[in-house]
Amino acid sequence: MRRLLLVVWLALGASIAQADNGSFYFGAGVTSNKLNDIVVQGTAFPDIDKGSWKVFAGFRPISVFAVEADYLDLGSNTVEGTCTDCCMQACRGLYESDAQAFAAYALGFLPIPVPFLDLYGKAGLARAQLTTKIFGSATSNRGTEFAWGVGVQAHISMFGARLEYEQFNIPNSSGAKVASLSVLLNF
């Protein structure tokens, strides 16, 4: 048992001590987004539950730490609805929801002894914008909130792929939940 613990400790220690020589990376991916319960000034707007895209760039100075900036297009949704105007006449029009976010994260990588695989957690801030339109009149809500995520990435030489989950709050909604599959390039 002591030998097993010693081998595990040495393997983990070696992966922590191994520093990358200033590794920059960038990537892009497809996302599956959920943004529910959108209510602005007492009016319910359509949920966003669609696929979209994201781009990111980062710097990993050592093997267990990185900083990263992301842009996420969270998608949009439009539904036709009915309203009552001031003369009590019914009218039909479009209700629209559109969202995007910029996020900055610090990433911590688990020091596992598999050289081509990384498990990581990320925490930071997301600056989100939710735009809602009703019958042509637009309202834009912005907010900066805590953001977090977890993921796994595999890499061979300069190329990699990543699967991750992120979550953050957006004003006037239940918050964004984002799953993504991305490719990345290290240089």
N, C-alpha and C positions, 0 to 999 in steps of 0.2 A: 504494500500500500504506500509506503514511504517513497519507493522508487517511482510509482505512478504519479504521485503528487510532485516529486522533483522534476520529472519529465514535463508535466503540464506547466509547472511554474517556469521552467527554462524556455519552453516554447512560447508562452505568453510574454515573458520578459524580452525575448529576442524580437518578437514582432513589435513591441512597444519601442524598443531601442532603435529599430531600423527606421530611419527618417527618409522621407522622400526629398529629393533635391528641388524643392519649390515647384510643386506640380500644379499648373493651371489646367483647368478643364472647362469645357462648355458642352451643352447638350440641348436636345429638344425631344419632345415626346407628345403622346396623345393622352388625354385625360378623360375620366368619367367623373362628372361633377354632380353634386346634389346641393341645392340651395332651396330650402322650403320655408313655408310660413312667411312669405313676403307681404307685409302690410305697411302701407305708408298713408298717414293721415286718415286712418280708419278704413281705407280701401284695400281690399285683397287683390294682389297681382299674381300672375301665373308663376308657379314654381319652375326652377331651372333644373332639369334632370337630363342632361345631354352630354355627349362627348364633345371635346374641344381640344385645345393644345396648350403647351407651355414651353418656355425656353429658360435656360439657367446658365450661370457661369460661376466658377468658384476657384478658390485657391486652397491647396492642401499642403501647408508647410511641413507638417510631420504626419506620420502614418495614422495617428489617432485623432487628429483635429483638422477641420476645414471651416472656411467661411464661404457663404454662397448667397447669390442674389437670384431671385426667380421672377419671371413675369408669367402670370396665369390668365388666360382668357377663359372665364368661367361659363361663357355661352350666353344665350338669350332665348326667350320664349315669348310668343305672341298668341293671344286667344281673343276671340270675338266675344264681346259682352254687351249688356244692356244697361242703360242709365235712365234716369228721369231728370229732365231739365227743369228750369224754374217755372215753366208753364205746365208742369206735370205731363209733358208729352214724352213718350218713350222714344229713345233713340238707340241705335246700335253703333258700336265702334270697337276699336282695338285697345286691349290692355297689353302692355309690353314690359318685360323685365330684361335687363342686360347687366352683367357684372364682370369685373376684372380686378386683378390684384397684383401688387408688387410686394415681394417678401424678401427679408434679409434674415439669414439663419446662421447659427453656429452649429456645426455638425460634430458629433462625437462617435468615433468608430470603435467597435469592440475589437480587442486584440486577439482575434482567433488565428490559429496556426494554419490557415488555408490561404496561400498567397494570392489567389485569383478571386477571392470572395470577400466582400465587406458587408457587415451588418452595422447599421448606424441609426442614431436618433438625432433629431434636429429640433432646435428651439430658437425662436426669434420673434420678429414683428412682421405683420402683414398690413399694408395700406390698401384697403379695398374701396372700390367704388361701385355702388348699385344705382343704376339709372332706371327709373320707371316712367312710362308714358301712358297717359289715358286720353284718348280722343285728341292726340297731337300735342298735349301739354306735358312737358317733361319735368321730372324732379330728380335731382342727383344727390345721393347721400354718400358721404365719405367717412371713413373711420380707420384708426390705427389700433390694432388689437394684438394680443399675444397669439402666436402661431406655433404649432408643433407638428412633428411628423416622425415616421419610422420608415425604414426601407432596407433593401438588400441590393447590392450591385455586384456584378461579375465583370472582370476585365481581363483582357489578353493584350499585352503590349500597350499600344496607344488607344485601343478601342474598348468600349464597355457598354453594358446595358444595365438598366436600373428599374426596379419595381418599388413604388413607394405609396404611402398614404399620408395625407396632410389634412389638418383641420384648423380653422380659425373663424372668428366671429365676423359678421358683417352687419352693420346697423339695419334695423327694420326687417330682420330675418332670423331664422334659427341657426344661421351660420353655414359656412361652406365645408363640405366634406369632399375631398379630392383624392382619387386613386389614379396613378399614372404609370405608364410604361414608356421609358425614354432610352435613347441611345446617347453616348457621350464620347468625347474625344479628349484625351490627355495630351498636353504638350509642355 
